[in-house]
């Protein structure tokens, strides 16, 4: 911000010149301002360098590495260790950081293996759970939702007589009527009734 102000002031000074003598005087002032600007730039560079040195100091990087390890943040742990190895390979903190880094790699590998095993277990359980559903889907030519209902011994409107028999079992009695409207069936269970039109469940009664 200060640099911009200095340059702006220099431009204003030169723009206000009306004669050669005055121009030389003002040019001298501009040169002085530019020299100040260069000094400010050096000062800014020096401050930036100090900040970078603090940011990447061995003690600070080691503190970050310890914090990363405690939080199991292995990505940042690796990044901070890379910075320490790049800028301070001979620092006293390096050996401590290296031990934490190596342990972090082992812990990360163990965590990854556990996650993979857990995912494989869930997938195996899912497949085992789906096997009877898939058999029902294949045997009764239905979708997964209907197969799940059959597996849970439930019925829904639209199921076929074969699917309902698979879900509820054989009825105690069947009353059938045939007419111009088609084939009407009433399946009687102990306390429930299913009603079919042309082999399709249209309603039930508990």
C-alpha positions as CSV (number, residue, x, y, z in Angstrom):
1,X,0.0,0.0,0.0
2,X,2.8,2.4,0.9
3,X,4.6,1.5,-2.4
4,X,1.5,2.5,-4.4
5,X,1.3,5.8,-2.6
6,X,4.9,6.6,-3.3
7,X,4.5,5.9,-7.0
8,X,1.3,7.9,-7.2
9,X,3.0,10.8,-5.5
10,X,5.9,10.6,-8.0
11,X,3.5,10.7,-11.0
12,X,1.7,13.7,-9.5
13,X,5.0,15.6,-9.1
14,X,6.1,15.0,-12.7
15,X,2.7,15.9,-14.1
16,X,2.8,19.2,-12.3
17,X,6.1,20.3,-13.9
18,X,5.9,23.5,-16.1
19,X,9.5,24.2,-16.9
20,X,12.8,22.4,-17.6
21,X,14.4,23.6,-14.3
22,X,11.4,22.7,-12.3
23,X,11.3,19.3,-14.1
24,X,14.9,18.6,-13.0
25,X,14.0,19.5,-9.5
26,X,11.0,17.4,-9.5
27,X,12.8,14.5,-11.2
28,X,15.3,14.6,-8.3
29,X,12.4,14.3,-5.9
30,X,11.0,11.4,-7.9
31,X,14.3,9.6,-7.9
32,X,14.4,10.0,-4.1
33,X,10.9,8.7,-3.8
34,X,11.8,5.7,-6.0
35,X,14.8,5.0,-3.8
36,X,12.5,5.0,-0.8
37,X,10.2,2.7,-2.7
38,X,13.1,0.2,-3.2
39,X,14.0,0.4,0.4
40,X,10.4,-0.4,1.3
41,X,10.4,-3.3,-1.0
42,X,13.6,-4.7,0.6
43,X,11.9,-4.2,4.0
44,X,8.8,-6.1,2.9
45,X,10.9,-8.9,1.4
46,X,12.9,-9.1,4.7
47,X,9.7,-9.3,6.7
48,X,8.2,-11.9,4.4
49,X,11.3,-14.0,4.7
50,X,11.1,-13.8,8.5
51,X,7.5,-14.8,8.4
52,X,8.3,-17.8,6.1
53,X,11.2,-18.8,8.4
54,X,8.8,-18.7,11.4
55,X,6.1,-20.6,9.5
56,X,8.5,-23.3,8.5
57,X,10.7,-23.3,11.6
58,X,11.7,-26.8,12.9
59,X,9.9,-26.4,16.2
60,X,6.7,-25.2,14.5
61,X,6.7,-28.0,12.0
62,X,7.3,-30.5,14.7
63,X,4.4,-29.2,16.7
64,X,2.2,-29.4,13.6
65,X,3.4,-33.0,13.0
66,X,2.5,-34.0,16.5
67,X,-0.9,-32.4,16.2
68,X,-1.5,-34.1,12.8
69,X,-0.6,-37.4,14.3
70,X,-2.9,-37.0,17.3
71,X,-5.8,-36.1,15.0
72,X,-4.9,-38.9,12.6
73,X,-4.6,-36.3,9.8
74,X,-2.0,-38.3,7.8
75,X,-2.1,-36.1,4.7
76,X,-1.1,-32.9,6.6
77,X,1.4,-35.0,8.6
78,X,3.1,-36.0,5.4
79,X,3.1,-32.4,4.1
80,X,4.6,-31.0,7.2
81,X,7.3,-33.7,7.4
82,X,8.2,-33.0,3.7
83,X,8.7,-29.3,4.6
84,X,10.9,-30.2,7.6
85,X,12.9,-32.6,5.5
86,X,13.3,-30.0,2.7
87,X,14.3,-27.0,4.8
88,X,15.7,-28.5,8.0
89,X,17.1,-32.0,7.5
90,X,19.8,-31.4,10.0
91,X,17.7,-29.9,12.8
92,X,17.4,-31.6,16.1
93,X,13.6,-31.9,15.7
94,X,14.0,-34.0,12.5
95,X,14.7,-37.3,14.3
96,X,11.7,-36.9,16.5
97,X,9.5,-35.9,13.6
98,X,10.9,-38.8,11.5
99,X,9.8,-41.3,14.3
100,X,6.3,-39.8,14.4
101,X,6.1,-39.8,10.6
102,X,7.1,-43.5,10.3
103,X,4.6,-44.5,13.0
104,X,2.0,-42.4,11.2
105,X,2.6,-44.4,8.0
106,X,2.1,-47.7,9.9
107,X,-1.0,-46.4,11.6
108,X,-2.4,-45.2,8.3
109,X,-1.8,-48.6,6.7
110,X,-3.5,-50.4,9.7
111,X,-6.5,-48.0,9.5
112,X,-6.7,-48.5,5.7
113,X,-6.6,-52.3,6.1
114,X,-9.3,-52.2,8.8
115,X,-11.5,-50.0,6.6
116,X,-11.1,-52.3,3.7
117,X,-11.9,-55.3,5.9
118,X,-15.0,-53.6,7.2
119,X,-16.1,-52.7,3.7
120,X,-15.5,-56.3,2.5
121,X,-17.5,-57.6,5.5
122,X,-20.4,-55.2,4.8
123,X,-20.4,-56.3,1.1
124,X,-20.4,-60.0,2.1
125,X,-23.3,-59.4,4.5
126,X,-25.2,-57.6,1.8
127,X,-24.6,-60.4,-0.7
128,X,-25.7,-63.0,1.9
129,X,-28.8,-61.0,2.6
130,X,-29.6,-60.6,-1.1
131,X,-29.2,-64.3,-1.9
132,X,-32.7,-65.4,-0.8
133,X,-34.1,-62.2,-2.4
134,X,-32.4,-63.0,-5.7
135,X,-33.7,-66.5,-5.6
136,X,-37.3,-65.2,-5.1
137,X,-36.8,-62.7,-7.9
138,X,-35.7,-65.4,-10.3
139,X,-38.3,-68.0,-9.2
140,X,-41.3,-65.7,-9.2
141,X,-40.3,-63.3,-11.9
142,X,-40.6,-60.2,-9.8
143,X,-38.6,-57.1,-8.9
144,X,-36.5,-56.7,-5.7
145,X,-39.2,-54.8,-3.8
146,X,-41.8,-57.5,-4.4
147,X,-39.2,-60.2,-3.6
148,X,-38.5,-58.4,-0.3
149,X,-42.2,-58.5,0.5
150,X,-42.5,-62.2,-0.2
151,X,-39.4,-62.8,1.9
152,X,-41.0,-60.9,4.8
153,X,-44.3,-62.8,4.3
154,X,-46.2,-59.7,3.2
155,X,-48.5,-59.1,0.2
156,X,-49.4,-56.1,-1.9
157,X,-52.0,-55.4,-4.5
158,X,-50.8,-56.4,-7.9
159,X,-49.0,-59.6,-6.8
160,X,-49.9,-62.8,-8.6
161,X,-51.5,-65.8,-7.0
162,X,-48.2,-67.6,-7.1
163,X,-46.4,-64.7,-5.4
164,X,-49.1,-64.5,-2.7
165,X,-48.9,-68.2,-2.0
166,X,-45.1,-67.9,-1.6
167,X,-45.7,-65.1,0.9
168,X,-48.6,-66.4,2.9
169,X,-48.6,-70.1,2.1
170,X,-51.4,-72.2,0.9
171,X,-54.9,-70.9,1.8
172,X,-57.3,-72.9,4.0
173,X,-59.9,-72.7,1.3
174,X,-60.4,-71.1,-2.2
175,X,-63.8,-69.8,-3.4
176,X,-63.8,-69.3,-7.2
177,X,-66.3,-67.6,-9.4
178,X,-66.1,-67.6,-13.2
179,X,-68.2,-65.2,-15.4
180,X,-68.0,-62.6,-18.2
181,X,-66.0,-60.4,-15.8
182,X,-63.3,-63.1,-15.6
183,X,-62.2,-65.4,-12.9
184,X,-62.7,-64.2,-9.3
185,X,-61.1,-66.0,-6.4
186,X,-61.3,-65.6,-2.6
187,X,-58.5,-67.2,-0.7
188,X,-59.5,-67.9,2.9
189,X,-56.9,-68.0,5.7
190,X,-57.5,-68.2,9.4
191,X,-58.3,-64.6,9.9
192,X,-57.7,-63.0,6.5
193,X,-58.9,-63.1,3.0
194,X,-57.3,-62.3,-0.3
195,X,-59.3,-61.4,-3.4
196,X,-58.0,-62.0,-7.0
197,X,-59.2,-61.0,-10.4
198,X,-57.8,-63.1,-13.2
199,X,-54.9,-64.2,-11.0
200,X,-54.0,-60.7,-9.7
201,X,-54.5,-59.6,-6.1
202,X,-57.0,-56.7,-6.1
203,X,-57.7,-56.4,-2.3
204,X,-57.5,-58.2,1.0
205,X,-59.4,-58.3,4.3
206,X,-58.1,-58.9,7.8
